[in-house]
Amino acid sequence: MKNYGDTSMQLGWRQAIAQRIRDSEIERQLLHHHTALLGEFLKTLLGSVISLWGLVWLLRWAFDLDATLTYAGFGLLFSLQATYYKLRLMRDPTFKIPKCRCAGRSHDNSEAVLSHGRSNVVGVPISALAAALYVEIVLLWLGELRAAALALTAAALLFSAYLGFVMITRIRDLCATCINIAAVNILLACSVF
């Protein structure tokens, strides 16, 4: 006579091993996806930093513009663009943000990032707060309050790093405009320091 308790125990043991294998495979796939996103994020960020630096260098050479004010102007421009896209997506969830597909980006899903709940702080789009931050940096810089401008720039840089982390690990998609803002913050920090 067969003992049914042993069979159910063996079945439970096998199911536990099968579940561990499934969990391990899921973790491996997530790690691979995060690594691919991180690589694409860094590649896009580097391209944005180089492009913006070159453009600002040309503008400084041609028109003798202040680099800090120019970077803050680009930050304001990109923040307003992201805010516009966010508001369009709130009105029409099927709205598609125009993509340039430059550098072969395959994970550019700005709609998913800008529609995500983490793109707001207390119901206000983070990009709108960023626009206000860049205006404040310009005003502080023009008012010769360099230490305050430096503090806001450092805060913007840290917040960009946090948002990059959120895009890669939580949202699992990238936003080209958001990466451009991060590039502006890096260059702005370099010009202020």
SEVEX-983708 format. One record per residue (C-alpha): residue number from 1; residue in three letters; x, y, z. Coordinates in steps of 0.05 Angstrom, whole numbers. Each point is the difference from the previous one (the first is absolute). Layout:
+-----+---------+--------+--------+--------+
| num | residuo |     xx |     yy |     zz |
+-----+---------+--------+--------+--------+
| NUM |     Ala |      X |      Y |      Z |
...
+-----+---------+--------+--------+--------+
//
This chain:
+-----+---------+--------+--------+--------+
| num | residuo |     xx |     yy |     zz |
+-----+---------+--------+--------+--------+
|   1 |     Met |      0 |      0 |      0 |
|   2 |     Lys |     26 |     68 |    -21 |
|   3 |     Asn |      8 |     57 |     49 |
|   4 |     Tyr |    -36 |     60 |    -29 |
|   5 |     Gly |     34 |     48 |     49 |
|   6 |     Asp |     68 |    -14 |    -32 |
|   7 |     Thr |    -28 |     14 |    -70 |
|   8 |     Ser |    -29 |     67 |     20 |
|   9 |     Met |     66 |     17 |     35 |
|  10 |     Gln |     39 |    -18 |    -63 |
|  11 |     Leu |    -47 |     41 |    -42 |
|  12 |     Gly |      8 |     60 |     47 |
|  13 |     Trp |     75 |     -7 |     -3 |
|  14 |     Arg |      0 |     -2 |    -77 |
|  15 |     Gln |    -47 |     60 |     -4 |
|  16 |     Ala |     46 |     38 |     47 |
|  17 |     Ile |     60 |    -14 |    -45 |
|  18 |     Ala |    -39 |     18 |    -62 |
|  19 |     Gln |    -22 |     65 |     32 |
|  20 |     Arg |     72 |     17 |     19 |
|  21 |     Ile |     22 |    -13 |    -72 |
|  22 |     Arg |    -55 |     45 |    -26 |
|  23 |     Asp |     18 |     55 |     50 |
|  24 |     Ser |     73 |     -6 |    -18 |
|  25 |     Glu |    -15 |      6 |    -74 |
|  26 |     Ile |    -44 |     61 |     11 |
|  27 |     Glu |     56 |     33 |     41 |
|  28 |     Arg |     50 |    -15 |    -54 |
|  29 |     Gln |    -45 |     31 |    -53 |
|  30 |     Leu |    -12 |     62 |     42 |
|  31 |     Leu |     74 |      8 |     12 |
|  32 |     His |     14 |     -6 |    -75 |
|  33 |     His |    -55 |     51 |    -15 |
|  34 |     His |     26 |     48 |     53 |
|  35 |     Thr |     71 |     -7 |    -27 |
|  36 |     Ala |    -24 |     14 |    -72 |
|  37 |     Leu |    -39 |     60 |     24 |
|  38 |     Leu |     58 |     26 |     40 |
|  39 |     Gly |     46 |     -7 |    -61 |
|  40 |     Glu |    -49 |     37 |    -45 |
|  41 |     Phe |    -12 |     53 |     53 |
|  42 |     Leu |     75 |     13 |      8 |
|  43 |     Lys |     12 |      0 |    -76 |
|  44 |     Thr |    -57 |     50 |    -11 |
|  45 |     Leu |     23 |     42 |     59 |
|  46 |     Leu |     71 |      4 |    -26 |
|  47 |     Gly |    -25 |     18 |    -70 |
|  48 |     Ser |    -44 |     55 |     30 |
|  49 |     Val |     57 |     27 |     42 |
|  50 |     Ile |     48 |      3 |    -59 |
|  51 |     Ser |    -52 |     31 |    -46 |
|  52 |     Leu |    -23 |     53 |     49 |
|  53 |     Trp |     71 |     17 |     20 |
|  54 |     Gly |     18 |      9 |    -73 |
|  55 |     Leu |    -61 |     43 |    -14 |
|  56 |     Val |     11 |     44 |     60 |
|  57 |     Trp |     74 |      7 |    -18 |
|  58 |     Leu |    -20 |     24 |    -69 |
|  59 |     Leu |    -51 |     48 |     29 |
|  60 |     Arg |     52 |     28 |     48 |
|  61 |     Trp |     50 |      7 |    -57 |
|  62 |     Ala |    -50 |     33 |    -47 |
|  63 |     Phe |    -40 |     43 |     48 |
|  64 |     Asp |     42 |      3 |     64 |
|  65 |     Leu |    -57 |    -31 |     41 |
|  66 |     Asp |      9 |    -20 |     72 |
|  67 |     Ala |      4 |    -76 |      3 |
|  68 |     Thr |    -39 |     -7 |     65 |
|  69 |     Leu |    -57 |     42 |    -26 |
|  70 |     Thr |      0 |    -37 |    -66 |
|  71 |     Tyr |     -3 |    -68 |     35 |
|  72 |     Ala |    -55 |     24 |     45 |
|  73 |     Gly |    -37 |     24 |    -62 |
|  74 |     Phe |      5 |    -68 |    -31 |
|  75 |     Gly |    -23 |    -31 |     65 |
|  76 |     Leu |    -61 |     46 |     -1 |
|  77 |     Leu |    -14 |    -18 |    -73 |
|  78 |     Phe |      4 |    -75 |     12 |
|  79 |     Ser |    -41 |      5 |     64 |
|  80 |     Leu |    -55 |     39 |    -35 |
|  81 |     Gln |      1 |    -51 |    -57 |
|  82 |     Ala |     -8 |    -58 |     50 |
|  83 |     Thr |    -56 |     38 |     35 |
|  84 |     Tyr |    -35 |     11 |    -66 |
|  85 |     Tyr |      5 |    -74 |    -17 |
|  86 |     Lys |    -24 |    -19 |     70 |
|  87 |     Leu |    -62 |     45 |     -6 |
|  88 |     Arg |    -15 |    -27 |    -70 |
|  89 |     Leu |      4 |    -71 |     27 |
|  90 |     Met |    -46 |     18 |     57 |
|  91 |     Arg |    -52 |     25 |    -50 |
|  92 |     Asp |     12 |    -54 |    -52 |
|  93 |     Pro |     33 |    -65 |     26 |
|  94 |     Thr |      9 |    -24 |    -72 |
|  95 |     Phe |     43 |     61 |    -18 |
|  96 |     Lys |     67 |    -21 |    -30 |
|  97 |     Ile |     61 |     43 |     15 |
|  98 |     Pro |     41 |     12 |    -63 |
|  99 |     Lys |     65 |    -40 |      2 |
| 100 |     Cys |     64 |     12 |    -37 |
| 101 |     Arg |     26 |    -72 |      7 |
| 102 |     Cys |     70 |     30 |      2 |
| 103 |     Ala |     55 |    -47 |     21 |
| 104 |     Gly |    -46 |    -59 |    -10 |
| 105 |     Arg |    -36 |      7 |     66 |
| 106 |     Ser |    -48 |    -58 |      9 |
| 107 |     His |    -24 |     14 |     71 |
| 108 |     Asp |    -25 |     71 |    -12 |
| 109 |     Asn |    -70 |     -3 |     28 |
| 110 |     Ser |     -9 |     71 |     25 |
| 111 |     Glu |    -76 |    -10 |      3 |
| 112 |     Ala |      7 |    -55 |     53 |
| 113 |     Val |     49 |     42 |     41 |
| 114 |     Leu |    -40 |     65 |     -3 |
| 115 |     Ser |    -66 |    -37 |     13 |
| 116 |     His |     27 |    -37 |     60 |
| 117 |     Gly |    -22 |     20 |     70 |
| 118 |     Arg |     72 |     15 |     20 |
| 119 |     Ser |      3 |     57 |    -50 |
| 120 |     Asn |    -41 |     43 |     49 |
| 121 |     Val |     13 |     28 |     68 |
| 122 |     Val |    -64 |     15 |     38 |
| 123 |     Gly |    -38 |      2 |    -66 |
| 124 |     Val |     49 |     49 |    -33 |
| 125 |     Pro |     42 |    -24 |    -59 |
| 126 |     Ile |     73 |     -5 |     20 |
| 127 |     Ser |     18 |     33 |    -66 |
| 128 |     Ala |    -41 |     62 |     20 |
| 129 |     Leu |     39 |      3 |     65 |
| 130 |     Ala |     64 |     -6 |    -40 |
| 131 |     Ala |    -20 |     58 |    -44 |
| 132 |     Ala |    -10 |     43 |     62 |
| 133 |     Leu |     67 |    -23 |     26 |
| 134 |     Tyr |     36 |     22 |    -63 |
| 135 |     Val |    -34 |     68 |      3 |
| 136 |     Glu |     24 |      6 |     72 |
| 137 |     Ile |     71 |    -20 |    -19 |
| 138 |     Val |      1 |     54 |    -54 |
| 139 |     Leu |    -26 |     53 |     48 |
| 140 |     Leu |     50 |    -20 |     54 |
| 141 |     Trp |     57 |      0 |    -50 |
| 142 |     Leu |    -19 |     68 |    -28 |
| 143 |     Gly |     -7 |     26 |     72 |
| 144 |     Glu |     71 |    -22 |     15 |
| 145 |     Leu |    -25 |    -50 |     52 |
| 146 |     Arg |     48 |    -54 |    -23 |
| 147 |     Ala |     -3 |    -43 |     63 |
| 148 |     Ala |    -76 |     -6 |     -5 |
| 149 |     Ala |      4 |    -16 |    -74 |
| 150 |     Leu |     52 |    -53 |     16 |
| 151 |     Ala |    -45 |    -31 |     53 |
| 152 |     Leu |    -59 |     -4 |    -48 |
| 153 |     Thr |     44 |    -29 |    -54 |
| 154 |     Ala |     26 |    -53 |     47 |
| 155 |     Ala |    -71 |    -17 |     20 |
| 156 |     Ala |    -21 |     -5 |    -74 |
| 157 |     Leu |     59 |    -46 |    -14 |
| 158 |     Leu |    -16 |    -46 |     58 |
| 159 |     Phe |    -74 |     -1 |    -19 |
| 160 |     Ser |     19 |    -18 |    -73 |
| 161 |     Ala |     41 |    -58 |     26 |
| 162 |     Tyr |    -59 |    -24 |     42 |
| 163 |     Leu |    -48 |      6 |    -59 |
| 164 |     Gly |     48 |    -38 |    -45 |
| 165 |     Phe |      1 |    -55 |     52 |
| 166 |     Val |    -77 |      0 |      1 |
| 167 |     Met |     -4 |     -3 |    -76 |
| 168 |     Ile |     47 |    -61 |     -2 |
| 169 |     Thr |    -23 |    -39 |     60 |
| 170 |     Arg |    -73 |     18 |     12 |
| 171 |     Ile |    -30 |     25 |    -65 |
| 172 |     Arg |     46 |    -43 |    -43 |
| 173 |     Asp |     -3 |     49 |    -58 |
| 174 |     Leu |     39 |     61 |    -22 |
| 175 |     Cys |    -21 |     71 |    -17 |
| 176 |     Ala |     47 |     37 |    -48 |
| 177 |     Thr |    -22 |     68 |     24 |
| 178 |     Cys |     12 |    -20 |     72 |
| 179 |     Ile |     70 |    -24 |    -18 |
| 180 |     Asn |     13 |     66 |    -35 |
| 181 |     Ile |    -20 |     35 |     65 |
| 182 |     Ala |     50 |    -44 |     38 |
| 183 |     Ala |     54 |     20 |    -50 |
| 184 |     Val |    -17 |     73 |     10 |
| 185 |     Asn |      7 |     -9 |     75 |
| 186 |     Ile |     68 |    -32 |     -7 |
| 187 |     Leu |     25 |     56 |    -45 |
| 188 |     Leu |    -33 |     53 |     44 |
| 189 |     Ala |     36 |    -28 |     61 |
| 190 |     Cys |     66 |      1 |    -38 |
| 191 |     Ser |    -10 |     73 |    -20 |
| 192 |     Val |    -22 |     22 |     70 |
| 193 |     Phe |     54 |    -37 |     39 |
+-----+---------+--------+--------+--------+
//
